[in-house]
């Protein structure tokens, strides 16, 4: 009976334990998004895509990711889905990640309901 109750409460406990990490990641992604936005704005207004950044920093890891995704899931996963997602400007992608991590790691309010 205790084990069943523990397993039922486990996702809530994991969410509570992961919330500070998700808030930290949200702050880190937001900082990176702001830096990339300012860097793109100061270069004659050309905002570089995440794919172009990745290609210039580490083309071998990008090629290995493409090969792994196409081998595991098929070419349809890389070409329309991931390439269009990575084709977004870098600040949009990291801003979206910051938003998702911030929502997932937000502090929950505890509402106490007393019935008399």
C-alpha positions in Angstrom: 0.0 0.0 0.0 2.9 2.4 0.8 4.6 1.5 -2.4 1.5 2.3 -4.4 1.1 5.6 -2.7 4.8 6.4 -3.3 4.5 5.6 -7.0 1.4 7.7 -7.3 3.2 10.7 -5.7 6.5 10.2 -7.7 5.7 12.4 -10.7 4.8 15.3 -8.4 8.0 14.9 -6.4 10.1 14.8 -9.6 8.4 18.0 -10.8 9.1 19.7 -7.5 12.8 18.6 -7.6 13.3 19.6 -11.2 11.7 23.0 -10.9 14.8 24.9 -9.7 16.9 23.4 -12.6 14.2 24.3 -15.1 14.1 27.9 -13.8 17.9 28.1 -14.1 17.8 26.8 -17.6 15.1 29.3 -18.5 17.3 32.2 -17.2 20.3 30.8 -19.2 18.3 30.4 -22.4 16.8 33.9 -22.0 20.3 35.4 -21.5 21.5 33.6 -24.6 18.5 34.7 -26.6 19.1 38.4 -25.6 22.8 38.2 -26.5 22.0 36.6 -29.9 19.3 39.2 -30.6 21.7 42.1 -29.8 24.5 40.5 -31.8 22.2 40.0 -34.8 20.9 43.6 -34.5 24.3 45.1 -34.5 25.4 43.3 -37.7 23.3 45.4 -40.2 20.1 43.7 -38.9 20.9 40.2 -40.1 19.7 37.6 -37.7 21.5 34.3 -38.2 19.7 31.0 -38.0 20.6 28.4 -35.5 21.6 26.1 -38.3 24.1 28.6 -39.7 25.5 29.2 -36.2 25.8 25.4 -35.7 27.4 24.9 -39.1 30.0 27.6 -38.4 30.9 26.3 -34.9 30.8 22.5 -35.4 29.9 21.2 -38.8 30.9 17.6 -37.9 28.4 17.4 -35.0 25.7 18.8 -37.2 26.4 16.2 -39.9 26.4 13.4 -37.3 23.1 14.6 -35.8 21.6 14.7 -39.3 22.9 11.2 -40.1 21.6 9.8 -36.7 18.1 11.4 -37.1 17.7 10.2 -40.7 18.9 6.7 -39.8 16.7 6.4 -36.7 13.5 8.2 -37.8 13.8 8.7 -41.5 14.5 11.6 -43.8 11.0 13.1 -43.1 12.1 14.0 -39.5 15.1 15.9 -40.6 14.0 17.7 -43.7 10.7 19.3 -43.0 10.7 19.2 -39.2 14.1 19.8 -37.7 15.6 21.8 -40.5 12.7 24.3 -40.4 13.0 24.5 -36.6 16.8 25.0 -36.8 16.2 27.5 -39.6 14.6 30.0 -37.2 16.6 32.9 -36.0 18.7 31.8 -33.0 17.1 34.3 -30.6 13.6 32.9 -31.4 14.6 29.3 -30.8 16.3 30.1 -27.5 13.6 32.4 -26.4 11.0 29.7 -27.0 13.1 27.2 -25.0 13.3 29.8 -22.2 9.6 30.2 -22.3 9.0 26.4 -22.1 11.5 25.9 -19.3 10.1 28.9 -17.4 6.5 27.6 -17.6 7.5 24.0 -16.7 9.6 25.3 -13.7 7.2 27.9 -12.3 6.3 27.9 -8.7 3.0 26.3 -8.0 0.5 27.9 -5.6 -0.8 25.7 -2.9 -4.5 26.2 -2.5 -6.0 25.0 0.8 -9.7 24.3 0.7 -11.4 23.9 4.0 -14.9 22.5 4.1 -16.8 23.2 7.2 
